[in-house]
Amino acid sequence: MQLKLAILAIVLVIAGVGSYVLFSSNEGVMEGAGAIVEGVGTAVETVGEGVEQAGEGIGLVTPEEKLKTKRVSEDCTSNAECKNNACGRIDAGSGALVCCPSGSIATYAGFDYCTQIADGRPCWSDVMCASGHCRDNKGGLQKGTCSQLARVGETCSVDSDCDNHACGRATAAENTSLTCCASGNTTRYAGYDYCASMADNSSCWSDAMCASGYCKGNAGGVQRGTCKSRGRVGAACSSNADCINNACARATAAEDTSLTCCASGDTRTYAGFDYCSSMRKGSTCWSDAMCASGTCKGNMGGLQRGTCT
């Protein structure tokens, strides 16, 4: 009934405007028009109230919706009070409930928290943070801090701190801190995580740590070594492991000959010393086995040095 009356009122006022403009004198037009416009405003307001009341009467506005009066950041006690239906703690360091700016909540340990928490604010879980990362929360056992994922070379404490999910010690040198690994991979040694694919000259414990696949001087992992690229044929070496072909020995039996990576890829041991096999003609030798020809001429059966023929 109220709605019908309100509509009738505005129709009459509009009709009055038309009549007034048509039949009034020029001197009173402006003053009369102002009064009519004021009347139109009152009629529109009445219509609005009538529509709202009518809406309630026919079920368009529910009692629950009428309770949702709280705006973003206003105090609340339940979702039902908030226009956005999201009432929670603004971050993990707050006990007060507010209508969440994000318009959504995440429940943790029975408590509701606003989502999309900004960087630098306390959190319990990744889902609470706008960045999607709650750093140092120990898997939810303690409060962490919302933050961006760390990039290569930046400090970290666990793999999940890094955008490449690889947190380790960049080298095996003492007191090396954890950083997000450039390689994107880690390897574990004696309970500690190290970055894989370390560059040459990096301190290492095992071959697996090095890009070259070789940790020289580590005594089988008992001590720290150094990442080194394996030598090619003719390169200086100190053990078979130093060479790509795994063959490190004296190129000939001449005195003071240094160790090199053998061209033959094979070695022969004589009197406790390693010599490259398949020595060329004219090379100093101790035994026939050292020579490509199979003959070490003049060696007196190995009692003296001879020459490969």
C-alpha positions as CSV (number, residue, x, y, z in Angstrom):
1,M,0.0,0.0,0.0
2,Q,2.8,2.4,0.9
3,L,4.6,1.7,-2.4
4,K,1.4,2.5,-4.3
5,L,0.9,5.8,-2.5
6,A,4.6,6.8,-3.1
7,I,4.3,6.2,-6.8
8,L,1.0,8.1,-7.0
9,A,2.7,11.0,-5.2
10,I,5.6,11.4,-7.6
11,V,3.2,11.1,-10.6
12,L,1.1,13.9,-9.2
13,V,4.2,16.1,-8.6
14,I,5.5,15.5,-12.1
15,A,2.1,16.4,-13.5
16,G,2.1,19.5,-11.4
17,V,5.5,20.6,-12.9
18,G,4.0,20.3,-16.4
19,S,0.9,22.3,-15.5
20,Y,2.9,24.9,-13.7
21,V,5.2,25.5,-16.6
22,L,2.3,25.7,-19.1
23,F,0.0,28.1,-17.1
24,S,2.1,30.2,-14.7
25,S,3.3,33.7,-15.4
26,N,6.9,34.3,-16.3
27,E,7.7,36.2,-13.1
28,G,6.9,33.2,-10.9
29,V,8.4,30.4,-13.0
30,M,11.8,30.2,-11.3
31,E,10.5,30.4,-7.7
32,G,7.7,27.9,-8.4
33,A,10.0,25.5,-10.3
34,G,12.4,25.4,-7.3
35,A,9.5,24.5,-5.0
36,I,8.3,21.8,-7.4
37,V,11.8,20.3,-7.7
38,E,12.0,20.1,-3.9
39,G,8.7,18.3,-3.9
40,V,10.0,15.9,-6.5
41,G,13.0,15.1,-4.3
42,T,10.7,14.4,-1.3
43,A,8.6,12.2,-3.5
44,V,11.6,10.2,-4.8
45,E,12.8,9.7,-1.2
46,T,9.4,8.4,-0.2
47,V,9.4,6.0,-3.2
48,G,12.8,4.7,-2.1
49,E,11.6,4.0,1.4
50,G,8.5,2.4,0.0
51,V,10.5,0.1,-2.3
52,E,12.7,-1.0,0.6
53,Q,9.8,-1.7,2.8
54,A,8.0,-3.5,-0.1
55,G,11.2,-5.5,-0.7
56,E,11.2,-6.7,2.9
57,G,7.5,-7.5,2.6
58,I,8.0,-9.8,-0.4
59,G,11.3,-11.4,0.8
60,L,13.8,-9.6,-1.5
61,V,15.8,-8.4,1.6
62,T,16.3,-11.2,4.1
63,P,16.7,-10.6,7.9
64,E,20.3,-11.9,7.7
65,E,21.2,-9.4,5.0
66,K,19.8,-6.6,7.1
67,L,22.2,-7.5,9.8
68,K,25.2,-7.0,7.5
69,T,26.0,-3.4,8.4
70,K,29.7,-3.5,9.1
71,R,32.1,-2.2,6.5
72,V,35.7,-3.2,5.8
73,S,38.1,-2.8,8.8
74,E,35.2,-2.2,11.3
75,D,35.1,-4.4,14.4
76,C,32.9,-7.5,14.1
77,T,32.1,-10.7,16.0
78,S,31.0,-12.9,13.1
79,N,30.8,-13.1,9.3
80,A,27.1,-12.3,9.5
81,E,27.9,-8.7,10.6
82,C,30.1,-7.8,7.6
83,K,28.8,-6.6,4.3
84,N,31.5,-8.8,2.6
85,N,30.7,-11.8,4.9
86,A,34.4,-12.0,6.1
87,C,35.2,-11.4,9.7
88,G,38.7,-12.4,10.9
89,R,41.9,-11.4,12.7
90,I,43.8,-8.9,10.5
91,D,47.0,-10.9,11.0
92,A,48.5,-13.6,13.3
93,G,49.6,-11.0,15.8
94,S,46.1,-9.6,16.4
95,G,43.3,-10.9,18.6
96,A,40.7,-8.4,17.4
97,L,38.2,-9.3,14.7
98,V,37.5,-7.0,11.8
99,C,35.7,-7.2,8.5
100,C,38.5,-8.3,6.3
101,P,39.8,-5.9,3.5
102,S,40.4,-9.0,1.4
103,G,36.8,-10.2,1.6
104,S,38.0,-13.7,2.5
105,I,39.2,-15.6,5.5
106,A,41.4,-18.6,6.3
107,T,40.9,-20.8,9.3
108,Y,43.9,-22.0,11.3
109,A,43.8,-23.9,14.5
110,G,40.2,-23.1,14.9
111,F,40.6,-19.3,14.5
112,D,39.7,-17.2,11.5
113,Y,42.3,-14.9,9.9
114,C,42.0,-12.4,7.0
115,T,43.7,-13.5,3.9
116,Q,46.0,-11.4,1.6
117,I,48.1,-10.3,4.6
118,A,50.8,-7.8,3.5
119,D,54.5,-8.5,3.5
120,G,56.2,-7.9,6.9
121,R,53.1,-8.9,8.9
122,P,52.9,-12.0,11.2
123,C,51.3,-15.2,9.8
124,W,50.8,-18.9,10.6
125,S,50.5,-20.3,7.1
126,D,51.2,-19.5,3.4
127,V,47.5,-19.2,2.6
128,M,47.2,-16.2,4.8
129,C,49.8,-14.1,2.9
130,A,49.3,-12.1,-0.3
131,S,52.7,-13.4,-1.4
132,G,51.7,-16.9,-0.7
133,H,54.7,-17.4,1.6
134,C,54.8,-17.3,5.4
135,R,58.5,-17.4,6.1
136,D,60.1,-19.0,9.1
137,N,56.8,-20.5,10.4
138,K,58.4,-24.0,10.8
139,G,55.7,-25.6,8.8
140,G,53.0,-23.9,11.0
141,L,54.5,-24.7,14.4
142,Q,55.4,-21.1,15.0
143,K,54.4,-17.7,13.7
144,G,56.3,-16.5,10.6
145,T,56.3,-13.4,8.5
146,C,54.6,-12.8,5.2
147,S,57.3,-12.2,2.6
148,Q,58.3,-12.5,-1.0
149,L,60.2,-15.7,-2.0
150,A,63.9,-15.1,-2.1
151,R,65.8,-15.0,-5.4
152,V,69.2,-16.6,-6.3
153,G,71.9,-15.5,-3.9
154,E,69.6,-14.2,-1.2
155,T,69.5,-15.7,2.3
156,C,67.2,-18.5,3.2
157,S,66.6,-21.1,5.9
158,V,64.6,-23.8,4.0
159,D,64.0,-24.7,0.4
160,S,60.5,-23.1,0.5
161,D,62.0,-19.7,1.2
162,C,63.4,-19.7,-2.4
163,D,61.6,-19.1,-5.6
164,N,63.6,-22.1,-7.1
165,H,63.0,-24.2,-4.0
166,A,66.8,-24.8,-3.5
167,C,68.4,-23.5,-0.3
168,G,71.9,-24.6,0.6
169,R,75.5,-23.5,1.3
170,A,77.1,-22.1,-1.8
171,T,80.4,-23.8,-0.9
172,A,81.8,-26.2,1.7
173,A,84.0,-23.4,3.2
174,E,83.5,-23.0,7.0
175,N,80.8,-20.6,8.2
176,T,79.2,-20.4,4.8
177,S,75.6,-19.2,5.2
178,L,72.5,-20.6,3.4
179,T,71.5,-19.0,0.2
180,C,69.1,-19.7,-2.7
181,C,71.3,-21.8,-5.0
182,A,72.2,-20.6,-8.5
183,S,72.0,-24.2,-9.8
184,G,68.4,-24.7,-8.5
185,N,69.6,-27.9,-6.9
186,T,71.1,-29.1,-3.7
187,T,73.0,-32.1,-2.4
188,R,73.3,-33.3,1.1
189,Y,76.5,-34.3,2.9
190,A,76.9,-35.3,6.5
191,G,73.4,-33.9,7.3
192,Y,74.0,-30.5,5.7
193,D,72.6,-29.1,2.4
194,Y,75.0,-27.7,-0.1
195,C,74.3,-26.2,-3.5
196,A,75.0,-28.5,-6.4
197,S,77.1,-27.6,-9.5
198,M,79.7,-25.5,-7.7
199,A,82.2,-23.7,-9.9
200,D,85.8,-24.7,-10.1
201,N,88.0,-23.7,-7.1
202,S,85.0,-23.9,-4.8
203,S,85.5,-25.7,-1.5
204,C,83.8,-29.1,-1.6
205,W,83.3,-32.3,0.3
206,S,82.2,-34.6,-2.6
207,D,82.2,-34.9,-6.3
208,A,78.4,-34.4,-6.4
209,M,78.8,-30.8,-5.3
210,C,80.9,-29.8,-8.3
211,A,79.8,-28.8,-11.8
212,S,82.9,-30.7,-13.0
213,G,81.9,-33.8,-11.1
214,Y,85.2,-33.8,-9.3
215,C,86.2,-32.6,-5.8
216,K,90.0,-32.8,-5.9
217,G,91.9,-33.5,-2.7
218,N,88.9,-34.5,-0.6
219,A,90.5,-37.8,0.4
220,G,87.3,-39.6,-0.4
221,G,85.2,-37.2,1.6
222,V,87.3,-37.3,4.8
223,Q,88.5,-33.7,4.2
224,R,87.5,-30.7,2.2
225,G,88.7,-30.6,-1.4
226,T,88.4,-28.2,-4.3
227,C,86.2,-28.4,-7.3
228,K,88.3,-28.9,-10.4
229,S,87.7,-29.7,-14.0
230,R,89.3,-33.0,-15.0
231,G,92.3,-32.7,-17.3
232,R,92.5,-33.6,-20.9
233,V,95.3,-35.6,-22.5
234,G,98.7,-34.0,-21.7
235,A,97.4,-32.0,-18.7
236,A,99.3,-32.2,-15.4
237,C,97.7,-34.5,-12.9
238,S,98.4,-36.2,-9.5
239,S,95.9,-39.1,-9.7
240,N,93.8,-40.9,-12.2
241,A,90.8,-39.0,-11.0
242,D,92.4,-35.8,-12.3
243,C,92.0,-36.9,-15.8
244,I,89.0,-37.2,-18.1
245,N,90.2,-40.6,-19.3
246,N,91.1,-41.6,-15.7
247,A,94.7,-42.3,-16.7
248,C,97.5,-40.3,-14.9
249,A,101.1,-41.4,-15.2
250,R,104.6,-40.6,-16.5
251,A,104.7,-40.2,-20.2
252,T,108.1,-42.0,-20.4
253,A,110.6,-43.6,-18.1
254,A,113.1,-40.8,-18.4
255,E,114.2,-39.3,-15.1
256,D,112.2,-36.5,-13.5
257,T,109.3,-37.0,-15.9
258,S,106.2,-35.5,-14.4
259,L,102.7,-37.0,-14.3
260,T,100.3,-36.2,-17.1
261,C,97.0,-37.5,-18.4
262,C,98.1,-40.3,-20.8
263,A,97.3,-40.2,-24.5
264,S,96.7,-43.9,-24.5
265,G,94.1,-43.7,-21.7
266,D,95.9,-46.5,-20.0
267,T,98.8,-47.0,-17.6
268,R,101.4,-49.7,-16.5
269,T,102.9,-50.0,-13.1
270,Y,106.6,-50.7,-12.8
271,A,108.6,-50.8,-9.5
272,G,105.8,-49.0,-7.7
273,F,105.5,-46.2,-10.3
274,D,102.8,-45.6,-12.9
275,Y,103.8,-45.1,-16.6
276,C,101.6,-44.4,-19.6
277,S,101.2,-47.4,-21.9
278,S,101.7,-47.5,-25.7
279,M,104.8,-45.3,-25.6
280,R,105.9,-44.2,-29.0
281,K,109.1,-45.3,-30.8
282,G,112.2,-43.7,-29.2
283,S,110.6,-43.3,-25.7
284,T,112.5,-44.3,-22.7
285,C,111.1,-47.4,-21.1
286,W,111.6,-50.0,-18.4
287,S,109.6,-52.9,-19.9
288,D,108.2,-54.1,-23.1
289,A,104.7,-53.5,-21.8
290,M,105.3,-49.8,-21.8
291,C,105.9,-49.6,-25.6
292,A,103.3,-49.5,-28.4
293,S,105.6,-51.9,-30.3
294,G,105.8,-54.3,-27.4
295,T,109.6,-54.1,-27.3
296,C,111.8,-52.1,-24.9
297,K,115.3,-52.5,-26.5
298,G,118.3,-52.6,-24.2
299,N,116.6,-52.7,-20.9
300,M,118.5,-55.8,-19.8
301,G,115.3,-57.5,-18.8
302,G,114.2,-54.5,-16.8
303,L,117.4,-54.0,-14.9
304,Q,118.0,-50.7,-16.7
305,R,116.2,-48.3,-18.9
306,G,115.8,-49.1,-22.6
307,T,114.2,-47.5,-25.6
308,C,110.9,-48.3,-27.3
309,T,111.5,-49.6,-30.9
